[in-house]
Amino acid sequence: MITIRSRGALVAAFLSLACAAQAHTTLETQQAPVASAYKAVLRVGHGCGGAPTLKLRVRIPEGVINVKPMPKPGWEMETVKAPYGKAYDYHSEPLTEGVREIVWTGKLLDEHYDEFVFRAHLTDSLKPGTMLYIPIVQECGDGKADRWIEIPAEGKSADDYKYPAPGLKLLPAKATH
Ligand SMILES: [Cu+2]
């Protein structure tokens, strides 16, 4: 027989599992080949501890170039441009700088769901078989924030963390013809 106390613990464990499975800030497409375009759809499943989301800051990792965020009705969008770590070959042209951060500002209630989109080129300097993580900070006002910036260590997965950065698995480049 289950005591009231352990039932409460079970319910708490179930709730935190449910959050890990669906309610985090995650990418819709969680694998993509290198040396190709990638459409990132960021899914925001909840606010910060019940508070509405007011800002989403997206950090673009090295090796991801030609980033173009999709404007979003009702949301202001800013980009921060900066030099890349090196020059990347993009359609036979060297690309040395571009968008390194995207900031969307607006309001998303905790009981609602929304998606934020950008398009990018995954360069062939990224290693197939590894994970690419896109750190995100979700700000909710009054100093409240969910920082989705934890990068899983070797042998661990996003499920082992409370605030994992959204990730995608890099696949080998498609054969060109
Ligand atoms: Cu969650």
py3Dmol code that shows the C-alpha trace and the ligand (Angstrom):
import py3Dmol

protein = """\
ATOM      1  CA  MET A   1       0.000   0.000   0.000  1.00  0.00           C
ATOM      2  CA  ILE A   2       1.211   3.477  -0.874  1.00  0.00           C
ATOM      3  CA  THR A   3       1.259   6.033   1.906  1.00  0.00           C
ATOM      4  CA  ILE A   4       0.057   9.567   1.258  1.00  0.00           C
ATOM      5  CA  ARG A   5       3.599  10.836   1.599  1.00  0.00           C
ATOM      6  CA  SER A   6       5.142   8.550  -1.019  1.00  0.00           C
ATOM      7  CA  ARG A   7       2.197   9.191  -3.333  1.00  0.00           C
ATOM      8  CA  GLY A   8       3.036  12.896  -3.160  1.00  0.00           C
ATOM      9  CA  ALA A   9       6.627  12.072  -4.062  1.00  0.00           C
ATOM     10  CA  LEU A  10       5.422   9.965  -6.998  1.00  0.00           C
ATOM     11  CA  VAL A  11       3.220  12.780  -8.263  1.00  0.00           C
ATOM     12  CA  ALA A  12       6.124  15.232  -7.973  1.00  0.00           C
ATOM     13  CA  ALA A  13       8.400  12.838  -9.866  1.00  0.00           C
ATOM     14  CA  PHE A  14       5.760  12.400 -12.567  1.00  0.00           C
ATOM     15  CA  LEU A  15       5.274  16.160 -12.938  1.00  0.00           C
ATOM     16  CA  SER A  16       8.995  16.809 -13.334  1.00  0.00           C
ATOM     17  CA  LEU A  17       9.217  13.982 -15.910  1.00  0.00           C
ATOM     18  CA  ALA A  18       6.293  15.431 -17.854  1.00  0.00           C
ATOM     19  CA  CYS A  19       8.067  18.783 -17.946  1.00  0.00           C
ATOM     20  CA  ALA A  20      11.317  17.216 -19.123  1.00  0.00           C
ATOM     21  CA  ALA A  21       9.549  15.394 -21.922  1.00  0.00           C
ATOM     22  CA  GLN A  22       7.487  18.167 -23.431  1.00  0.00           C
ATOM     23  CA  ALA A  23       7.485  21.498 -21.705  1.00  0.00           C
ATOM     24  CA  HIS A  24      11.094  22.631 -22.003  1.00  0.00           C
ATOM     25  CA  THR A  25      12.333  25.062 -24.606  1.00  0.00           C
ATOM     26  CA  THR A  26      13.361  22.691 -27.397  1.00  0.00           C
ATOM     27  CA  LEU A  27      13.949  22.448 -31.140  1.00  0.00           C
ATOM     28  CA  GLU A  28      11.257  20.929 -33.318  1.00  0.00           C
ATOM     29  CA  THR A  29      13.802  19.289 -35.671  1.00  0.00           C
ATOM     30  CA  GLN A  30      16.450  17.571 -33.580  1.00  0.00           C
ATOM     31  CA  GLN A  31      18.797  16.328 -36.280  1.00  0.00           C
ATOM     32  CA  ALA A  32      20.215  17.835 -39.453  1.00  0.00           C
ATOM     33  CA  PRO A  33      23.096  17.266 -41.875  1.00  0.00           C
ATOM     34  CA  VAL A  34      26.097  19.592 -41.836  1.00  0.00           C
ATOM     35  CA  ALA A  35      26.887  21.669 -44.941  1.00  0.00           C
ATOM     36  CA  SER A  36      23.220  22.486 -45.384  1.00  0.00           C
ATOM     37  CA  ALA A  37      20.484  24.924 -44.468  1.00  0.00           C
ATOM     38  CA  TYR A  38      18.614  24.336 -41.214  1.00  0.00           C
ATOM     39  CA  LYS A  39      15.295  25.787 -40.120  1.00  0.00           C
ATOM     40  CA  ALA A  40      15.284  26.110 -36.347  1.00  0.00           C
ATOM     41  CA  VAL A  41      11.830  26.134 -34.761  1.00  0.00           C
ATOM     42  CA  LEU A  42      12.210  26.903 -31.054  1.00  0.00           C
ATOM     43  CA  ARG A  43       9.284  25.651 -29.021  1.00  0.00           C
ATOM     44  CA  VAL A  44       8.566  27.470 -25.786  1.00  0.00           C
ATOM     45  CA  GLY A  45       6.439  25.242 -23.568  1.00  0.00           C
ATOM     46  CA  HIS A  46       6.075  27.305 -20.413  1.00  0.00           C
ATOM     47  CA  GLY A  47       7.004  30.534 -18.667  1.00  0.00           C
ATOM     48  CA  CYS A  48       9.418  30.866 -15.750  1.00  0.00           C
ATOM     49  CA  GLY A  49       7.713  29.248 -12.762  1.00  0.00           C
ATOM     50  CA  GLY A  50       4.297  30.419 -13.974  1.00  0.00           C
ATOM     51  CA  ALA A  51       5.387  33.956 -14.948  1.00  0.00           C
ATOM     52  CA  PRO A  52       4.885  35.048 -18.581  1.00  0.00           C
ATOM     53  CA  THR A  53       7.838  35.061 -20.965  1.00  0.00           C
ATOM     54  CA  LEU A  54       8.814  38.609 -21.945  1.00  0.00           C
ATOM     55  CA  LYS A  55      12.073  38.013 -23.767  1.00  0.00           C
ATOM     56  CA  LEU A  56      13.881  35.200 -25.521  1.00  0.00           C
ATOM     57  CA  ARG A  57      17.627  35.499 -26.117  1.00  0.00           C
ATOM     58  CA  VAL A  58      19.132  33.008 -28.524  1.00  0.00           C
ATOM     59  CA  ARG A  59      22.892  32.525 -28.736  1.00  0.00           C
ATOM     60  CA  ILE A  60      24.130  31.309 -32.122  1.00  0.00           C
ATOM     61  CA  PRO A  61      26.967  28.792 -31.750  1.00  0.00           C
ATOM     62  CA  GLU A  62      30.199  28.919 -33.747  1.00  0.00           C
ATOM     63  CA  GLY A  63      29.941  27.226 -37.136  1.00  0.00           C
ATOM     64  CA  VAL A  64      26.338  28.321 -37.663  1.00  0.00           C
ATOM     65  CA  ILE A  65      26.291  31.134 -40.225  1.00  0.00           C
ATOM     66  CA  ASN A  66      24.010  33.238 -42.392  1.00  0.00           C
ATOM     67  CA  VAL A  67      21.399  33.304 -39.634  1.00  0.00           C
ATOM     68  CA  LYS A  68      18.092  34.914 -40.613  1.00  0.00           C
ATOM     69  CA  PRO A  69      15.432  35.151 -37.930  1.00  0.00           C
ATOM     70  CA  MET A  70      11.802  35.130 -38.981  1.00  0.00           C
ATOM     71  CA  PRO A  71       9.933  38.278 -37.879  1.00  0.00           C
ATOM     72  CA  LYS A  72       7.094  37.498 -35.550  1.00  0.00           C
ATOM     73  CA  PRO A  73       3.865  39.505 -35.355  1.00  0.00           C
ATOM     74  CA  GLY A  74       3.450  41.080 -31.918  1.00  0.00           C
ATOM     75  CA  TRP A  75       7.124  40.617 -31.077  1.00  0.00           C
ATOM     76  CA  GLU A  76      10.030  43.019 -31.484  1.00  0.00           C
ATOM     77  CA  MET A  77      13.156  41.433 -32.857  1.00  0.00           C
ATOM     78  CA  GLU A  78      16.770  42.518 -32.524  1.00  0.00           C
ATOM     79  CA  THR A  79      19.920  40.862 -33.770  1.00  0.00           C
ATOM     80  CA  VAL A  80      23.474  41.232 -32.527  1.00  0.00           C
ATOM     81  CA  LYS A  81      26.038  40.919 -35.289  1.00  0.00           C
ATOM     82  CA  ALA A  82      29.649  40.021 -34.579  1.00  0.00           C
ATOM     83  CA  PRO A  83      32.662  38.441 -36.286  1.00  0.00           C
ATOM     84  CA  TYR A  84      32.724  34.657 -36.564  1.00  0.00           C
ATOM     85  CA  GLY A  85      35.648  32.740 -35.047  1.00  0.00           C
ATOM     86  CA  LYS A  86      37.004  32.323 -38.555  1.00  0.00           C
ATOM     87  CA  ALA A  87      36.041  32.925 -42.178  1.00  0.00           C
ATOM     88  CA  TYR A  88      33.596  30.338 -43.552  1.00  0.00           C
ATOM     89  CA  ASP A  89      33.177  29.459 -47.163  1.00  0.00           C
ATOM     90  CA  TYR A  90      29.597  30.181 -48.150  1.00  0.00           C
ATOM     91  CA  HIS A  91      28.659  29.691 -51.812  1.00  0.00           C
ATOM     92  CA  SER A  92      32.345  30.187 -52.685  1.00  0.00           C
ATOM     93  CA  GLU A  93      32.501  33.492 -50.780  1.00  0.00           C
ATOM     94  CA  PRO A  94      34.268  33.940 -47.434  1.00  0.00           C
ATOM     95  CA  LEU A  95      31.763  34.940 -44.735  1.00  0.00           C
ATOM     96  CA  THR A  96      33.464  36.517 -41.719  1.00  0.00           C
ATOM     97  CA  GLU A  97      30.624  37.910 -39.603  1.00  0.00           C
ATOM     98  CA  GLY A  98      26.923  37.679 -39.041  1.00  0.00           C
ATOM     99  CA  VAL A  99      24.147  37.289 -36.496  1.00  0.00           C
ATOM    100  CA  ARG A 100      25.438  35.801 -33.235  1.00  0.00           C
ATOM    101  CA  GLU A 101      22.426  36.563 -31.071  1.00  0.00           C
ATOM    102  CA  ILE A 102      18.690  36.991 -31.646  1.00  0.00           C
ATOM    103  CA  VAL A 103      16.453  38.729 -29.100  1.00  0.00           C
ATOM    104  CA  TRP A 104      12.672  38.534 -29.319  1.00  0.00           C
ATOM    105  CA  THR A 105      10.714  40.822 -26.976  1.00  0.00           C
ATOM    106  CA  GLY A 106       6.977  40.468 -26.389  1.00  0.00           C
ATOM    107  CA  LYS A 107       4.681  38.529 -24.098  1.00  0.00           C
ATOM    108  CA  LEU A 108       3.766  34.862 -23.873  1.00  0.00           C
ATOM    109  CA  LEU A 109       1.582  33.717 -21.006  1.00  0.00           C
ATOM    110  CA  ASP A 110       2.601  30.576 -19.105  1.00  0.00           C
ATOM    111  CA  GLU A 111      -0.628  28.833 -20.174  1.00  0.00           C
ATOM    112  CA  HIS A 112       0.123  29.493 -23.853  1.00  0.00           C
ATOM    113  CA  TYR A 113       2.585  27.952 -26.292  1.00  0.00           C
ATOM    114  CA  ASP A 114       4.560  29.600 -29.081  1.00  0.00           C
ATOM    115  CA  GLU A 115       7.336  29.021 -31.604  1.00  0.00           C
ATOM    116  CA  PHE A 116      10.262  31.189 -32.682  1.00  0.00           C
ATOM    117  CA  VAL A 117      11.942  30.557 -36.002  1.00  0.00           C
ATOM    118  CA  PHE A 118      15.242  31.270 -37.675  1.00  0.00           C
ATOM    119  CA  ARG A 119      17.031  29.866 -40.666  1.00  0.00           C
ATOM    120  CA  ALA A 120      20.754  29.209 -40.780  1.00  0.00           C
ATOM    121  CA  HIS A 121      23.521  27.417 -42.623  1.00  0.00           C
ATOM    122  CA  LEU A 122      25.277  24.626 -40.734  1.00  0.00           C
ATOM    123  CA  THR A 123      28.865  24.777 -41.955  1.00  0.00           C
ATOM    124  CA  ASP A 124      30.934  21.681 -42.706  1.00  0.00           C
ATOM    125  CA  SER A 125      33.273  22.700 -39.853  1.00  0.00           C
ATOM    126  CA  LEU A 126      30.643  21.163 -37.526  1.00  0.00           C
ATOM    127  CA  LYS A 127      31.312  17.520 -36.692  1.00  0.00           C
ATOM    128  CA  PRO A 128      28.761  14.890 -37.760  1.00  0.00           C
ATOM    129  CA  GLY A 129      27.858  12.552 -34.919  1.00  0.00           C
ATOM    130  CA  THR A 130      28.123  15.302 -32.309  1.00  0.00           C
ATOM    131  CA  MET A 131      25.389  17.433 -30.775  1.00  0.00           C
ATOM    132  CA  LEU A 132      25.001  21.131 -31.531  1.00  0.00           C
ATOM    133  CA  TYR A 133      23.540  23.135 -28.657  1.00  0.00           C
ATOM    134  CA  ILE A 134      21.822  26.507 -28.952  1.00  0.00           C
ATOM    135  CA  PRO A 135      21.800  28.229 -25.548  1.00  0.00           C
ATOM    136  CA  ILE A 136      18.681  30.251 -24.776  1.00  0.00           C
ATOM    137  CA  VAL A 137      17.751  32.579 -21.953  1.00  0.00           C
ATOM    138  CA  GLN A 138      14.047  33.030 -21.313  1.00  0.00           C
ATOM    139  CA  GLU A 139      13.369  36.202 -19.293  1.00  0.00           C
ATOM    140  CA  CYS A 140      10.119  36.717 -17.449  1.00  0.00           C
ATOM    141  CA  GLY A 141      10.544  40.094 -15.711  1.00  0.00           C
ATOM    142  CA  ASP A 142      11.124  40.820 -12.001  1.00  0.00           C
ATOM    143  CA  GLY A 143      14.534  39.219 -12.419  1.00  0.00           C
ATOM    144  CA  LYS A 144      12.934  35.848 -13.179  1.00  0.00           C
ATOM    145  CA  ALA A 145      14.554  33.802 -15.920  1.00  0.00           C
ATOM    146  CA  ASP A 146      14.913  30.232 -17.135  1.00  0.00           C
ATOM    147  CA  ARG A 147      18.408  29.781 -18.490  1.00  0.00           C
ATOM    148  CA  TRP A 148      18.419  26.916 -21.001  1.00  0.00           C
ATOM    149  CA  ILE A 149      22.180  26.831 -21.194  1.00  0.00           C
ATOM    150  CA  GLU A 150      23.255  23.512 -19.673  1.00  0.00           C
ATOM    151  CA  ILE A 151      25.371  21.542 -22.149  1.00  0.00           C
ATOM    152  CA  PRO A 152      25.268  17.812 -21.344  1.00  0.00           C
ATOM    153  CA  ALA A 153      28.670  16.320 -20.477  1.00  0.00           C
ATOM    154  CA  GLU A 154      30.093  13.315 -22.331  1.00  0.00           C
ATOM    155  CA  GLY A 155      27.858  10.292 -21.817  1.00  0.00           C
ATOM    156  CA  LYS A 156      24.928  12.330 -20.487  1.00  0.00           C
ATOM    157  CA  SER A 157      21.798  13.568 -22.209  1.00  0.00           C
ATOM    158  CA  ALA A 158      19.444  16.529 -21.912  1.00  0.00           C
ATOM    159  CA  ASP A 159      17.215  14.407 -19.653  1.00  0.00           C
ATOM    160  CA  ASP A 160      19.937  14.498 -16.983  1.00  0.00           C
ATOM    161  CA  TYR A 161      19.643  18.276 -16.633  1.00  0.00           C
ATOM    162  CA  LYS A 162      17.066  20.675 -15.346  1.00  0.00           C
ATOM    163  CA  TYR A 163      17.690  23.422 -17.905  1.00  0.00           C
ATOM    164  CA  PRO A 164      19.336  21.758 -20.926  1.00  0.00           C
ATOM    165  CA  ALA A 165      20.173  23.925 -23.941  1.00  0.00           C
ATOM    166  CA  PRO A 166      18.091  22.898 -26.968  1.00  0.00           C
ATOM    167  CA  GLY A 167      20.194  20.564 -29.115  1.00  0.00           C
ATOM    168  CA  LEU A 168      20.272  18.870 -32.475  1.00  0.00           C
ATOM    169  CA  LYS A 169      22.270  15.892 -33.639  1.00  0.00           C
ATOM    170  CA  LEU A 170      24.580  16.646 -36.548  1.00  0.00           C
ATOM    171  CA  LEU A 171      24.426  14.188 -39.426  1.00  0.00           C
ATOM    172  CA  PRO A 172      26.936  13.651 -42.251  1.00  0.00           C
ATOM    173  CA  ALA A 173      26.626  16.023 -45.201  1.00  0.00           C
ATOM    174  CA  LYS A 174      24.313  14.878 -47.975  1.00  0.00           C
ATOM    175  CA  ALA A 175      26.012  13.739 -51.152  1.00  0.00           C
ATOM    176  CA  THR A 176      26.133  16.578 -53.654  1.00  0.00           C
ATOM    177  CA  HIS A 177      25.300  16.072 -57.270  1.00  0.00           C
TER     178      HIS A 177
END
"""
ligand_1 = """\
1
CU
Cu 10.189 22.330 -18.941
"""
view = py3Dmol.view(width=600, height=400)
view.addModel(protein, "pdb")
view.setStyle({"model": 0}, {"cartoon": {"style": "trace"}})
view.addModel(ligand_1, "xyz")
view.setStyle({"model": 1}, {"stick": {}})
view.zoomTo()
view.show()
